Amino acid sequence: MTIAVIKTGGKQYKVTKGQQLNIEKIAGEKGDKIEFDKVLLVADVKGTKVEIGKPFLKDKKVEAEIVEQFRDRKIDVIKFKRKTRYKRKAGHRQQLTAVKISKI
């Protein structure tokens, strides 16, 4: 079995084949195939064969399929200043994409 570290949405994710994960929203519809070309590391599970990029590996890609486009749970954003009767409350729901890794 192979693991890889990919970079997308300003974050890094350790992925394996068949894994499903939620990432920052990317363009596409449910069922679309996508490729992550910013691969930082590819290795086997035991760690005997490790390839490290500088910063990315050339000719290595991770293929995935979009499972769902959705919005995360709501978080509250609050501003408050004491003694001045100043309060502001707003909510935020992050746009996310669920993807399933199909090939490394």
N, C-alpha and C positions, 0 to 999 in steps of 0.2 A: 504494500500500500504506500502511496505517495502523499506527502503533504506539501503545501506551497504557502507562501506569504505574498498576498497581493495588496496593492494600494489602490483605493478608490474613495472618492468623497473626502479626501484629506485624512483618511484613517487607514490603518493596516489591519488585515484580517488573516488569520491562519486558517486555511481551508483544506478539506479532504474531499475525495470523490463521494458524491451522494449527500453531502452536507447541505442543509438549508440555512441561510442566514439573512438578516435584515440589514440593508445598507442604505445610504443616502439615496434619494430618488434619482433614477437615471431614466432617460427617454426610452419608451418602448411599451408594447402592449403585452398582456398575458399570453404566454406561449412563445414569445420571441426569443431567439437565440442571441446571446451576447458574448463578447470576448473581452477578457481583461488582459491587456498587454503589458501592464506595469507589474511584472512579477519580480519580487525582491529575492526570493529564495525558493529552491526546490530541493527536497530531501526525501529519503525513505524514513519510515517510522523509527527504525533502529538508530538512524543517524550515521550510517556507514558511508552512504553516498550523499554528499551535500554540495550543492552548487549555490554560490552566493554572487549576486550581481553587484555592479559598481556604477550606479545604484541599481540598475535594472538588468535582468538577464535578456540577452538578445535571442530571438527565435524561440522563446518560450511563451506560451499563452495558456490561460485558463478559460475554458468554455463553460457557460452557464445558461440556464433557462429562466426567464422571468416567471415566477409563480403568481405574484400578486402585486398590485400597486395599492398602497393604503396610507392612512394617516395614523401616527402614534397617539398614545393617550395624551390628554390635555395636561399641561403644566401651568401653574399660576406664576405670573411675573408681577411682583409688587414693589412699588416705590413708596417710601414713607419718610417724612421729615417731622420730627417731634416738635411740639410747641407752636406749629404754624398751621395746623389743620390741613396739612397737605398729604393726600393719599391718592394713589393711582393703582388700579388693579387691571391687569390684562391677561389673556390666556394665549397659549401657543400650542399648536399641534404640528409636529414635524412630518413632512412628506417622506415616506419610506418605500423601498422596493424589496420584496422578498424574492430571493434568487436561490436556485438549486444548482450546485456545482455538478456538471456532467462529465468533464474531462480535464485532466491536468497534463 
